[in-house]
Amino acid sequence: MTEIIDYHIADTSDGWGIFREGMQIAVRKDPADAIAFANFFADRETLATRQPVMVSADSCLHRMLGLLRAA
């Protein structure tokens, strides 16, 4: 079974933390910037490995995106 490389975006006290396999690699204040950052690195990683790569988010980011869509 192939292990999936996960880039995860989660609410932290400093903003939106971006984690790769559980290790924090960046923080962004804007949720859209956090999503763009995680997607950029996930896309680059697909070129360097045969492992599947995904971007996931915590429930706080899902709620924030809902609020942004409603605005």
C-alpha positions in Angstrom: 0.0 0.0 0.0 1.3 3.4 -0.9 1.4 6.0 1.8 -0.2 9.4 0.9 1.9 12.5 1.6 -0.4 15.0 3.4 -0.2 18.8 3.4 -2.6 19.9 6.1 -3.8 23.4 6.9 -4.9 24.1 10.5 -5.8 27.1 12.6 -2.9 28.1 14.9 -2.6 31.0 17.3 -0.4 32.8 14.7 -2.6 32.2 11.7 -3.1 29.3 9.4 -0.3 26.7 9.9 0.7 24.5 6.9 2.0 21.1 7.9 3.7 18.4 5.9 3.3 15.0 7.4 2.7 16.6 10.8 5.7 19.0 10.8 4.8 22.7 10.5 6.5 24.2 7.5 4.9 27.6 7.3 2.3 30.0 8.7 0.1 32.4 6.6 -2.3 35.0 8.0 -4.7 34.8 5.1 -6.6 31.5 4.5 -6.4 31.8 0.7 -2.6 32.3 1.0 -2.3 29.2 3.2 -4.3 27.1 0.6 -2.2 28.5 -2.3 1.1 27.7 -0.4 0.0 24.2 0.4 -1.2 23.5 -3.1 2.0 24.9 -4.6 4.2 22.6 -2.6 1.9 19.6 -3.1 2.0 20.1 -6.9 5.8 20.4 -6.9 6.0 17.2 -4.8 4.0 15.3 -7.3 6.8 15.9 -9.8 9.5 14.6 -7.5 7.8 11.4 -6.2 5.5 8.6 -7.3 3.6 8.8 -4.0 0.1 10.3 -4.0 0.0 13.8 -2.5 -3.1 15.5 -1.0 -4.0 18.8 0.7 -6.4 18.7 3.6 -7.8 21.3 6.1 -9.2 21.3 9.6 -12.8 22.2 10.4 -11.9 25.8 11.2 -10.7 26.4 7.7 -13.8 24.8 6.3 -16.0 27.2 8.4 -13.8 30.2 7.3 -14.3 29.3 3.6 -18.0 29.1 4.1 -18.0 32.6 5.6 -15.9 33.9 2.8 -18.3 32.4 0.2 -21.3 34.0 1.9 -19.6 37.5 2.0 
